[in-house]
Amino acid sequence: MWWWHDGIMGWWGLAGAVLTVIFWIAIIWLIVWGVKRFSGGRPGGGRERTPLDIAKERYAKGEITREQFEQLKKDLS
């Protein structure tokens, strides 16, 4: 069957097999991506952020001053 009609069918059969494998890999990847995206998990590995983590992020973004950060840190501990 590989050399049917001067090899044309054989190469199309091989290309079809490769495309089938690529298709199933894409389907599995989409399923995994969808589950991760829509599972409702927390960003950052599922670890719950503490108030101090939030204060650190705000300070790093420049939303609060050093004095405000130090006061928050003192109030939270």
Buried (B, 14 or more C-beta within 10 A) or exposed (E): EEEEEEEEEBEEEEEEEEEEEEEEEEEEEEEEEEEEEEEEEEEEEEEEEEEEEEBBEBBEEEEBEEEEBEEBBEEEE
